[in-house]
Structures are given as structure tokens and as C-alpha cells.
Amino acid sequence: MYNKTSRFVLMTIFVISALASLYIGQYQLASISGFLFAFILWSHFKQSSVLLASKYFKDANYDKAEKILKDVINPDRLARNRRGYYEFMKANIALQREDFEGAEFHFQIASRFPLGGKNDKAYVLIHLANLALRKKEGKRALTYVEKAKELATTSRAQEIIKIITKEANALA
């Protein structure tokens, strides 16, 4: 749960520790420092700051969450479970900014990656159906709704699906 700068500081400390340990002949300590450096480097590419951004996202501090998500240089390198949350947060932030094209783009990507559970994936599909309704694309909205029906587990999600189905049938 570190940001980019703190990870670089930690990596520097571990490299200095490893070099100092090698200098004084403490090879086991140097190998531990090297391992910790490698772990932080791996974490930088695979986990990044997504967990820290989710903390701000849950507190509805979208500006701070967006700033932290911008630290992710290449989202394609993120682990599959982190990539889903990354795209989900980017999509919801775009919805808050009323950037519907960007939101749809990120929800499309988020739908391809694992999220917390079936119900979370259902909400991604519900958002996509809502965005399709906004574009007056009833058939596409119905397609998303059918997939969401299979995944929805809460009564709230099922109620939303019924409302979207009714509106999409009116368009189709």
C-alpha cells in the first residue's frame, strides 16, 4: 500500500543495505536485502498503487484516487486481479466526471478481468447497459442485461436489471 515514491525510497534503502552488507561480509543479510529489493520491484509492476487508490476511492475522494492511478505507468503489467480494480475505478471516476465514452471504455476492459465476486462483475455489466441505454442502443443494453442476470446475486442488482430491461425493451 505504498505510492510510487515510497517504493523507490524502499528500493534504494534495500540496495544500500545489500551493498553495505556485502562490504562487511554479511552475505546472508545482503541476500535478504536483495530479495526485499526484488519483491518491492515486483510489487511496483504487478500491484502498483491500486490498493492505495482504492482506499481514497471508497472514501469518495476521486481526485486523490485519480492522481494515484496516474502513477500506474503501464496498466497492462498489473496482475489480473489488480487490473480489474484499476479499470473499475477509472471507469467510475470517468462517470463522476461525466466522461461517458471514457467510462464505457474502462468498463469494457474491467469486464474482462476478475473483480471481487460475481455481483461486482454484474454491476460492471449493469453500468455498460446503462451507457448503452444512454446511446439509445436497446439491443446492446439487453445483451449486457442478460449476462448481468446470470451474475447478479443481490436484490438491488436484480431490481436495477428489471428497470434496465423495461427501458431497453421500450427502445428495441
Buried (B, 14 or more C-beta within 10 A) or exposed (E): EBBBEEBBEBBEBBBEBBEEBBEEEBEEBBEBBBEBBEEBBEBBEBBBBBEBBBBBBEEEBBEBBBBBBEBBEEBEEBBEBBBBBBBBBBBBBBBEEEBBEBBBBBBBBBBEBBBEEEBBBBBBBBBBBBBBBEEEBBEBBBBBBEBBBEBBEEEEBEEBBEEBBEBBEEBE
